[in-house]
Amino acid sequence: MADEKVLQPEQVETSNPGKLVEEAVRQGHVDARILEHSHDADEALKAFAGREGQVIQIDEATNKALLRKIDLHLIPIMCVVYGLNYLDKTTLSYASVMGIKTDIHIDSAQYSWLASMFYFGYIGWEYPTNRLLQRLPLGKYSAFNIMMWGLVLSCFAAVKNYGGAITIRFFLGVFEAAVTPGFALLTSQWYTKSEQGTRTGIWFSFNGWAQVFGGLVAYGIAKGVEYHGAVIAPWKIVFLATGLLTFCMGVLFWFIVPDNQMNARWLKPEERLLAIERIRVNQQGVGNKHWKMYQLRETLLDPLTWAFFFYALVADIPNGGISNFFSLLIESFGFTADQSLLWGTPGGVVEIVTLTVCLSLGDRFNNRLLISGSCLLISILGMALIVGLPASMPNGRLGGYYLTQASATPFVALLSLVSSNVSGYTKKTTVAALYLIGYCTGNIIGPQTFRGTNYVPAEITIICCWCFCIVDLLFIYFYCRWQNKKKAAVRARPDYVKLENQEFLDLTDRENPEFVYRV
């Protein structure tokens, strides 16, 4: 607003709250909590040292050129790494129809626990790794974890028994736990709220590309070994190839992805400042390394935190079952083991299309939740076809499976809203950790619903879970709109005053009246 009153503290990072209170009383009203917490600001404020009171303008052409440069350096490697993240988790599903169960002497129950064990490692290390993402250099710590998970996955080729397989899956979960929250933090760090949904949809859609690529590679390896033989079992080749490729991408990630705008080697000094200025509208900054108890307390009392958590938990019961059993599920329709590898790939295309289209439309119309939520209706229809169609219609049931792959879209929309709608770095990393702990818990439960060879109880459970998720999305939608109305009323008060650079004071979304939730 043209007549907006701005309070300029003498030194924001080391300001005296008492002096600020006196000045606030003279000029207008600033919430006491904002004054109390303004002394421990975001890292972005360092870039503006000595520029107090100055306004940095970015014209549209400069902003577009800078955005293209950021996209060119970040998005391709994030896409490939996230595709490998999914591929590495689902290599077990490919291996399940390539002889691993016979070779390491495990039964169906042990295979289910093998699928779940990944998430025990993930859930156990999720909160510590989020603290490390906050405390350590973001780009370097992420790269370290990518390299380690590639090495661990490669070790699966040496597994000879159930105990060794369980150990590998556990540590695979430990090192992959940093990837999704790290990418969410990178997205919030570099992109405006109106750009985050689309970018999150793009890099997450490489789960679908990985499903297509992985299915074709696994099918090619299986047929090649069948016709020409191999020194080692085909499932071992799959683990070696994906693991070593992941390690190489981790090395590239180390050199390409910076920790924040201030040490981006591919940006000029003036571009680094502009890259921070362009995300001022987020009201978030680029990071704060200090753990703040009041932000943890707010996180645990915030209804949105638990709405995110329970969505992830319930939505990923279906995901845990389908992602680990999709090859066996397709085989149960009447297809051969090799065909199940090939016919699973179109499901990845469905995921790619729904993610990129729905999240792009969500950003365009500022409605990620309702647009992405429509994909749950498509998924419910798909699972109903699997349950309702007779065994004599395998193609129809296969088509139903393809429709279920749209279910990832609202999960990714909520992940993008962790970037957009959660502010305060301690709060953001804690919400991300809880969201992914819910994700892990659901994925642990999911494979246990697929017992024996009759998958109908698991399929009905999946439909019930998705119905709950629709209700959860509606709650988040209306709650965010309600909070925005309350904040607008605060900003409209005649005595309302904001601090200079309030956007970069590491305030939480609830305490900052300038913060507007995306839906």
Sequence and secondary structure as in RCSB ss.txt:
>XXXX:A:sequence
MADEKVLQPEQVETSNPGKLVEEAVRQGHVDARILEHSHDADEALKAFAGREGQVIQIDEATNKALLRKIDLHLI
PIMCVVYGLNYLDKTTLSYASVMGIKTDIHIDSAQYSWLASMFYFGYIGWEYPTNRLLQRLPLGKYSAFNIMMWG
LVLSCFAAVKNYGGAITIRFFLGVFEAAVTPGFALLTSQWYTKSEQGTRTGIWFSFNGWAQVFGGLVAYGIAKGV
EYHGAVIAPWKIVFLATGLLTFCMGVLFWFIVPDNQMNARWLKPEERLLAIERIRVNQQGVGNKHWKMYQLRETL
LDPLTWAFFFYALVADIPNGGISNFFSLLIESFGFTADQSLLWGTPGGVVEIVTLTVCLSLGDRFNNRLLISGSC
LLISILGMALIVGLPASMPNGRLGGYYLTQASATPFVALLSLVSSNVSGYTKKTTVAALYLIGYCTGNIIGPQTF
RGTNYVPAEITIICCWCFCIVDLLFIYFYCRWQNKKKAAVRARPDYVKLENQEFLDLTDRENPEFVYRV
>XXXX:A:secstr
 TT  EE  S TTT  HHHHHHHHHHH B  HHHHHHTTS  GGGGGGTT TT      HHHHHHHHHHHHHHHH
HHHHHHHHHHHHHHHHHHHHHTTTHHHHTT  HHHHHHHHHHHHHHHHHHHHHHHHHHHHS HHHHHHHHHHHHH
HHHHGGGG  SHHHHHHHHHHHHHHHTTHHHHHHHHHHHHS HHHHHHHHHHHHTHHHHHHHHHHHHHHHHHHHH
HHH  SS HHHHHHHHHHHHHHHHHHHHHHHS SSGGG TTS HHHHHHHHHTTGGGS  S   S  HHHHHHHH
H HHHHHHHHHHHHHHHHHHHHHHHHHHHHHHTT  HHHHHHHTHHHHHHHHHHHHHHHHHHHHTT HHHHHHHH
HHHHHHHHHHHHHS TT HHHHHHHHHHHGGGHHHHHHHHHHHHHH  SHHHHHHHHHHHHHHHHHHHHHHHHT 
 TT  HHHHHHHHHHHHHHHHHHHHHHHHHHHHHHHHHHHHTSTTB EETTGGGS   TTT TT     
